Amino acid sequence: MDWKVQLFKLNFDEREIEAVAETLRSGWITMGQRTLDFEANFARELGEGAQCLAVANGTAALHLAVLALGIGPGDEVIVPALTFIADINVVSMAGATPVLADVTSLEDWSMDPADIERNITPRTKAILIVHYAGYACDMEAIQEICRRHNLPLIEDCAHAPGGAYKGRKLGTFGDVSAWSFFTNKNLSVGEGGMVVTRDSMLFQKCKNLRSHGMTVASFDRMAGRASTYDVVEPGLNYRLDEMRAALGLVQLDKLDESNRSRRALTEHYFTRLDKMPRLSIPFRYFDRGTPTWHIMPILLDVGMDRQKVIDGLRDAGVQSSVHYPAIQEFTAYRDCRGIVPRAIEISRRELTLPLYPTMTEAQVDYVCDALEHVIT
Ligand SMILES: Cc1ncc(COP(=O)(O)O)c(C=O)c1O
């Protein structure tokens, strides 16, 4: 399909190409120095004693978080109702039961602290939150619930690199936080992720699980630091490779500038969409901190035919998407626990418009003109 405006485009240039080429020329492509540098730079951005482990993707990061916290059969984990399915899948894959918590309102799509608390039972083992589109959840309220019920927090920061809640970096609230560097994320490497914690025991646990429970990595043996290894517990292979770490280093350098560009484009969208009938904009008056403007979601009015809008945009060459279908509409999760009418309502009426750092204001105007034409 030859789109006039794609949903997302990579913000890559010669720097990324050179970083990968240099890695290939170096003769070492599995987890090594570039991965260590990427982890160190990521930790520096987060501050506050963050310890970082680069992993194969965001789902692996979430899975390690769940496993490191000892979540398993018989446990329940409270998860967002409006999120990507990985948040729910990792809980199920650990043999535990996901319990959905609703969003706060049709304007504030972050997880509702009151509904989180309502779903806590004696079996609840953890709370998993997501900062949807990079807009911070109400962290004061959620931390207070975790404290009162003595529950660990997993923070899904897939949408949130560079974001903050009232001046404090997102990803520093969870006992473990998980990041995705999938293609369409604010920081893209294709497939990649990061696990972050400030707890040394959890860090060591995640580190063991990332690489077969082995005490020594190939890189250490190549560097002559060790010649044998032990396996201290069962583990997986969730390592990142050096090409992706090299991409991550460049993308991390570009992150602030990319997020600034997303912000300017989002504000331009706001000025255009504010004047448009038959839709509203979530997080329009967000005041909990600095978002990351990861995507541009809108809410179509009740009674509008979303498919017609999607088709009309497509006819004008504009790609759109939906973030996200309702969890309970998926075959595997038809019986998923949690009563979440607001999230279901949003899933039926949400539409995501194109947004990426190299997009132009003229392209935003083109999308808005096409949208206006379709809905009026
Ligand atoms: C909110 C959220 N959580 C988790 C993931 C999973 O990350 P990955 O695709 O890197 O496994 C994604 C996206 O892909 C996501 O959007």
The ligand as a Gaussian input file, in Angstrom:
#p B3LYP/6-31G(d) Opt

LIG

0 1
 C        2.138000      -1.453000      26.161000
 C        3.016000      -2.511000      25.581000
 N        3.513000      -3.463000      26.387000
 C        4.313000      -4.430000      25.907000
 C        4.646000      -4.505000      24.577000
 C        5.457000      -5.658000      24.109000
 O        6.685000      -5.288000      23.581000
 P        7.412000      -6.144000      22.437000
 O        6.634000      -6.005000      21.185000
 O        8.761000      -5.487000      22.339000
 O        7.512000      -7.534000      22.918000
 C        4.142000      -3.522000      23.704000
 C        4.423000      -3.457000      22.287000
 O        4.784000      -4.003000      21.439000
 C        3.305000      -2.508000      24.214000
 O        2.795000      -1.565000      23.429000

